[in-house]
Amino acid sequence: MIPNSRLLQQFDVNGPRYTSYPTANQFKDISNPKNKTIENLISAKNSMKIQNFSLYIHIPFCRNICFYCACNKIITRDQFVENEYIRYLYLEIDQYHHHLGKLQIFNIHFGGGTPTYISDDKLSNILDYIKSKFNTEYIREISIEIDPRTVSSDRLLRLKNIGFNRISFGVQDFDDNVQKAVNRIQSFDEIKALVKKAKDLDYASTNIDLIYGLPMQNIDSFKVTLSRVLSLMPERIALYSYAHLPHLFKSQIQIQKHKLPSASDKILMLRMAITELLNAGYHYIGMDHFALAHDSLSIAKFQQRLFRNFQGYTDKNELNLIPLGVSSIGQVGGYYFQNAKNLDEYYQMLDSSILPIKKELQMNFDDTIRRAVIMEVMCHGYVEFKFIEDMFLIKFNEYFSSELLKLKEIQSTVVRVGKNKISLGKYGWYFVRVIAMIFDKYLDRSKYSFSKAI
């Protein structure tokens, strides 16, 4: 079932994506990073007897600028820049090994920038170094984000042999005019050959990223892009809304605002895309993620094992994420932290044998309760009051009295408020961010710039 345009317009507001709660906007600068971060990390790990971890490795380099991009990236064609960066990644790994011991790693994800900017041999060396410092005996997933322009069928084979078992292709749109407007040219035939090769190589999952709301896009052209993607049937499709925030992301200055689709056209594009994806057999995971029935995300949602972290939805219940690389964000227990965003500062801190953590947030009791509620909404689509009451020894109706009143004001096909439970209505998954926002104590859309919820 697809929500009508009136509902889409009513809830087309700006808000967080809730890959964490509190969100990264609430992280505070650290005055004494050398001692405090180590103390907080060790305390968080030991207090909760945390054993299982994931690693996120940020590779910031790109050969070309994509005008829509909101990631932390460095545009360079210097092939030797990776050598210095990898050396510092090793120093950072050494710091974690020294302070936290030989952690048990279950998942590794390479994000960017462009992780495939780095050569296969050096990607292999990074994985080998991780295995030498951490316990990876029970590792289940090694994934990487791929710019299709940087790989060939042969390279996909090499990546599989190195150990990668999940891949994600950044496609965004196949229309020539749109590609020129965002400075990202890649043909459908190239993507088709890569997806076919990935299936032949038996990768556990292949994802394709798409963006709606880009310059020169219209409903008809985007429908053609969708039909081409659906002809490839990747296991997962991520359908993101373009957020035009040139005051935050300088590359977006190159995009002329008058060439962007109107808000109403974006809503029509979204409705069309959801219809096409559901009719093709994809399951709606939540927000902007879709997966085929046999994919682990669809299975996790059916079995109510879905979770959410800084990489989005996952079927792995590891809320403990060690961040490697410039600007990366991590979490250990109730402690959030983020690395230096500036490359020189990242290097300088590691040269001084300091973990390159510049911002942090230690969750309080209220944060922990609200995170639990928001994650229940975002992942399962409902919150049972007794579950939260038993976990935190509170009375849900009293603790969230004002939030329940706000929910009742919008109660419809979007959300239902019962005596003992809040649940998403028929169209609730399409507006799940809006529901989560009601429980966000820190939300101030006038102070921070967020993307559109639709």
Secondary structure, DSSP 8 states (H G I E B T S, - for coil): ----HHHHHHT--B----SSSS-GGG-EE-S-HHHHHHHHHHHHHHHTT--EEEEEEEE-EESS--TT--S--EE---TTHHHHHHHHHHHHHHHHHHHH-S-EEEEEEEEES-GGGS-HHHHHHHHHHHHHHSB-TT--EEEEEE-GGG--HHHHHHHHHHT--EEEEEEE---HHHHHHHT----HHHHHHHHHHHHHTT-SEEEEEEEES-TT--HHHHHHHHHHHHHH--SEEEEEE----TTT-GGGGGS-GGGS--HHHHHHHHHHHHHHHHHTTEEEEETTEEEETTSHHHHHHHTT--EEETTEEES-----EEEESTT-EEEETTEEEEE-SSHHHHHHHHHTT---EEEEEE--HHHHHHHHHHHHHHHHSEEEHHHHHHHHT--HHHHTHHHHHHHHHT-SSSEEE-SSEEEE-TTGGGGHHHHHHTT-TT--TTTS---B--
